Amino acid sequence: MSDSTTNPRSLGPAFNRLWFAFSSSKLGDGLMAAAAPLLAISLTRDTVLIALSGAMYLLPWLFFAIAIGTLVDRIDRRRTLVAVAISRALIATVLAVMIFTGTLSIYGLLLATFLIGTADVFNDTALQSLFPTILGKEKLERGNSRFQMSDTVLQQFIGMPLGAAFFVYSASLPFGLDALGFVIAALMLVLIPRRHIAKLVVAEDRPSFKAQLVEGLRFLWNDKKIMRLVIATALIGFGFNIAGSTAVLFLTETLGVPKAFFGLLMLSGGVGGLLGAWASPKLSQRFGRGVVLAWSITLTSVFELCQGLSPNVFVFIVASIGAGFSIAGWNVLLMSVYHTLIPNEVFGRVHGTRRTLVWGIMPIGAYIGGLVAKIDLRVPYMVGGTFAIVVALVSFSFIRQLGNSSDNT
C-alpha cells in the first residue's frame, strides 16, 4: 500500500511528513488551547459566553461536516490540508494583531473560533481520509498511536504550558506562534511524495455531489454497528462537554490556580495521555481492542466526575492523569476501528456525518454546562460526568464486542 511495506517496522516517508505537519500544527493548537480560554476570561466574566467560546469551535461540525466530508471525497486531500494550514495561519495572524492593538472583543473571539473550527472540519476529515491510504491495516494502530502521542506531547506537554506563560507575558504572542506552526505544517504537506498523492485522484465520471452525499448517509444508516457506536460516542462526548465547559473558571477560581500555571496544570492530563497512547496498541493486542475500548471510555467518564469532586488541585491532577490515560487509549483504538470498518472511498462522507452527530451536539452540552455553572462551578462536572458514566455502562457490552468483528491487529 505504501513504500513502508519494504520495512515492516517503518511507516514510510509519506507518513513521516504527514506526521511532522500534524505535529507542527498540534504545537500551535496547544498554544491556542491555553491562551484562548485565558483570553476569553480577560474579555468577559459571563459563564455562558465563556462556555460558548469553546462551543463555537464545535458548531461547524453540526453545520458543515456532512457537506465537507462529501467534498473531501471529491478533491485532492493533500491540497485540502495545505489550504487549511494556510487559512489557520491567516486567522491566527489576524487574532494576534487585534489582541496587540486592543481591538478584539469577546464576539470577535467567538467569530474567530468559529472560523478555526470550520477550517478544522476540513483538516480532520481530509487527514483521517488520507491516513489509511498511506498505512496498511496492520500498521493503523501504530500510526494512530504515534499521532496521539505527538498530540499529547506537543499540545499538552509543550504547547499549553508555553501558551499560558506566553499569554501572561504578551497576550498576542501565542497566537503569532500558532500562525508560524501552521506555515511550517503547510510546507511539510507540500513535501509528501507524489506517488501517494496520485492515489487520491478522483475519476472524472464520478456521481454528482448530491448523489455522493446521499451515498455516505445511506452507508452510515445501514451499518448498524457503526451507527450504534457513533450514537454512544456522541452521548458520552455530550456529557464531557457539559463537564469541561467552564474548566478554566473552576481551576482559576475554585481551586485557585494562577493563570500563568493554567497550561502547566494541563500537563497532568498530558502525562496520562502520553502513557495511554503508548500503551493502547499493546493493551489491544493483549486483551482485545473491544475490551480496552469499553474500559477506556468508562474510566474516562469516572475520572471526569472525579475532577469536579476534587477538594484541591492535587486530587484534580490525579484525576486528570487517569482521564488522560483512558481517553488517549479510546482515541487511538476508536480511529483504528473506523479505519478498518469504513471503506476509504466513502470515508470522508461517513467521517463527516459521524462527526456531525458526535461533535455537533457538543456545543449544546457546553451551553448547558455554562448555565449550570451559574449554580456552582463544580456542577458541570457532576452533571456531565454522571451522564457519561451512565451511557458508558449501558454501551459497555456492545463496545466490548467490537474487537470480535473488526480486524484486531
N, C-alpha and C positions, 0 to 999 in steps of 0.2 A: 504493500500500500504506500510505502514511502521508502526513501533510501536508508531509513533507520533499520530496515529489515536485514541489512548486511551485518549488523552488530546487534545481537539480541538484547543487549543492555542499553544501547544508545537510543535516544528518542529522536535523533536526527537534527540537521541544521535548520530545517524549516520550523520544527517545534521550538528549537532554541531561540530563534529570532522572534517568534511569536511570544514566547515566554519572557524574553527581555523587554519587548514592547509592553506586555502586560505588567511586568514588574515596575517599569518606569511610571506607568500611569497609576499604579496602585500606591506608589510612594506619594504622588501628588494627591491621590484620594485621601491618604492618611492625613496629610497636612490640612486638607479641607474638612475632614471628618471632625477634627478637634477645633479648628478655627471657626467653622460655620456656626455651631451652636453657641460658642462664646460670643461671636458677632451678634447673633440673634438676641441674646440676653442683654447685650450692650445697647441694642436698639429699642427693646420693649421689655416689659415685665409681665405682659399678658400671657398666661399659660396656654391659652388656645392658639394665639399667634406663634408662640414658640413651638408648640406641637405641630402646627401647620408648616413651619419652616422645614421640618423633616418630611412631612407628608407630601409636600409639593414635589419632592424628588420621585415619589412613587406614583403620583397621579398619571403621568404619561403611559404607564403600563396599563392602566384602565382604559385610557382613551385611544391609544395608538398601537399597542403591541401586536394585535392581530394583523392589522394592515402592514405594519413594518415587517413582521415575520414573513408575510407573503412577498413583500418587496425584496427582502434579503434572499429569498429562494430564486429570484429572477435576475439578480445583478451580481457583479463581481464582489465577493465578500471581503477580499483584501483591500480593494479601493474603498469600500464602505468603512472599514476600520481606520484607514488613513484619513478620510474625510471627517470622521467622528473625532479623532485625535486633534485635528486642526481646529475644529469647532470648539472643543473643550478648552483648547489653549486660548482662543479668542475670548470666550466667555470669562475665563479666569482673569485674563488681562484687563478686561473692562471692569470687573469687580475690584481688582487691585487699584485701578486708577480712581474709581468712585470712592473707595474707602479712604485712599490717601488724600483726596480733595474734600472729604467730608460731605459728599453729596448723596450717599446711599441711605435709603430709608428701609424699614422692615419690609415694605411692599416691593421695593426693588430687589431685596434679597429673595423674597418669595418667587418673583418672576425669574430671577437668575437660576434658582434651584429647580424650577420647572423646566427651563431650557436645558440645564445639565441633565436632568432626568430623561428628557426626550432624546438627547444625544446618546445617553447610556442604554436606552432601549435598543437603538441601532447597534451599539457596541456589543452588548451582551448577546444579542441574537446572532449577529454575524460571527462573533468569537466562538460561541458554542456550536454553531453550524459548521465552522471551519475545522474545529477540533478533531472530529472523527475522520476527516479526510486526510489528516496528517498522521494519525496514530491508528494502529490496528487494535482490534478489540482486546487483545491480550495485554496491551500497554495503556489502556484507558485509565485504570485506577492509579497507575504510577504517574501518568501525566496530570490527572486531576489532583493527585496528592501534591505534586510539585507546584502547581498553580495555587493550591490552597495554602501551602507553606509560605510561598512568596507573598501572597495576600496578607497573611498573618504577620510575617516578619517586617515587611516594608510598610504596611499600612498601620499596624498596631504597635510594633516594637520601635519603629523609627519615625514614621510619618506623624502619628498622633502626638507623641511627646514633643517632637520638634514643632509641630503645628501650634500647640498650646503655648510653648515657650516663645516662639517667634511672634505669636499674636500679642502677647504681653509686651514684647519689645517694640513691635510695629505691626499694627493690625493688618496692613496690606501685604506684608512680606509673605505669609503662607500662600496667598492667592497668586502672587507673582511666581513663586517657585512651582506651584501647581501647573501654571502655564508652561513653564520650561519642561516639566516632566512629560507633558503631552506632546511637545515638539519633538523630544527625543523618541517617544513612542512612535510617532508618525514616520520618522526616519528609519527606525528598525523594521517597521512593517513594509516599507518600500523594498527592503533588502531580502525579503523572503524569496527563496529560489523560485524561478518561473515555472519549473516543472510541476510544482504543486499548484500554482495559480492556474495553469492550463486545465486542471481537472475541474475547475469551477466554472468553465464556460458553459453557458446555457444554450440549449438548442433553439434555433430560430422558429421552429414550428410549435413552440410551447403553447399551452392553453392561455386563455385570457386571464387577466389579473383576478377578476371575479371568480372565474372557474377554479383557479388555484386556491383562492381564499376559502371557498366552499369545500374544496377537497381536504384542506387542512382541518377545518372544523369537523367535517364528517369523520375523518380518521380518528380524532381525539374522542368524539362522541361514541363511536363504535367500539373503541378499545376500552372495555370496562375496567381493566386493571389499571391502566394509566390514568383514566378519568377518576377512579376512586382515590388513587394516590395524590392526584392534583387537589382534589377536594379536601382531603385530610391535611395536606401541606398548607393549603390556603387558610383553613380554620386555625391551625396552630400558629401560622405567621400573623394572623389577625390578633391572636392573644399576645404574641410577643410585641407587637406594635402598640398595643394598649399599655403593656408593662414599661416599655422603654421610651414612651413619648416625651416625658419631661425628666429624663435621667439627669440632664445637665443641672437642672434645678435641685433635684434630690441630692446629688453629690455635693454641689457647692453650698447649698443652704442647710439641708437636713443633716448631712454628715460633715459639713464644714471643710470641704476640700478646697484649697486655694486654686484660683483659676490657672495659675502657672503650672500646677501639678495635675490638672484635669486629664490631659493627654497621657501623662506618666502613669496615672492610675489605671488607664485602659490597657497598660501593659499586662495586667493580671489576666485579662481575657486573652491577650495575645500569647502569653505563656501556654495557657491551656490549648489554644487554637493550634499552635505550632506542634505541640505534642500529639494532639488529636489527628492533625493532617498526616503526620509521620506514621502514626500507629494504625490508622484506619485500614490501609491495604493489608497489613499483617493480621489485624483482628478479623478482617473479612475472610482471609484465607484460612484462619484457624477456626472460626466459629460459623462462618457463612455470612454473606452480605446482608440478607434479610434480618438475621438476628441482631447484628450490630446496628443496622438502621433503626430497628424498633427500640432498642435500649437507648440509643443516642438521642432520639427526639424526645423520649420520655424523660430522661435525665436532664436534658436541656430545659424542659418545662419546669421541672422541680427546682432547678437552680435559679431560674428566673424569679420564682416565688421567693426563694431564699434571699435573693438580693434585696427585695423590698422589705424583708423582715430583719435585715441586718441591723444590729444595735450600734455598730461602729464601722469604720472604714476597713478594719482588718477582717471582719467577717464577710464584708462585701467582696473583698479581694479573693477570699477562698471560694465564695460562690461564683465569682467571675471566672476563676481558673477552671472550675468544674463545667460551667456553661460553655466556655471557650473550647474545652476539650471535646465535649459531646457534640456541639453544633458543627465543629470542623469535620468530625467523622461523618456526620449526617450529610454535609455538603459534598464531600468527596464521593461518597458511595451513591448518593442520590443521582448526581450527574452521570455517574457510570451506568446506573440503571437506565436513565433516559437515553444515553448514547447507545446502549445496547438494544433497547426496545423500539426506538423510533427510527425509521428509515431516513437516511440523510437527505434524500430528495424532497422530503416534506418536513425536515427538521425545523427550519426557520418558522414555518407556519404553526406547527404544533407547539414549538417552544414559545412563540409569541402568544398563542392562545392560552397556554397554561400559565404563563406569566401574567396575563391579564386577570385570570382568576386568582392567582396566588398573591401577586403584588397589588392588583387593582383594588382589593378591599383593605389593604394595609393602611391607606390614608384615613379610612373610616375608623379603623382601630386607633390610630394616632389622635384623631379628633376626639374620640370618646375618652382616651387617656388624658387629654388636655382638660376635658370637662370634669372628670372625676378627681383630677389633681387639685382642683379648687377646694375639695374637701380636705385632702391631706396628700402630700407628695409621695407617701407610701402606697396609697390606694391603687394607683395604676398597676403597680407590680402585683398586688394581691389579686385584683380582678383579672388581669391578663394572664398571670401565671397559673391561677386556678383553672381558668378556661382552657388553657393549653394542655394542662395535665389531664383534664377530663377527655379532651379529644384524642390525645396520645394514647391513653389507656383503652379507649373504645376502638382505636385503629391498630392496637398493638399486634393482635393476631394476624391481621391482614398484611401489615408491613413485614412482619417476621417471615411470612411465606414468600416474599418477593424473591429471595435468593434461590428458591426451588425452581423458578421458571425463567430467570434471566441467566445470562452467561456469567457465572461467578468465576472470576479469574483468580 
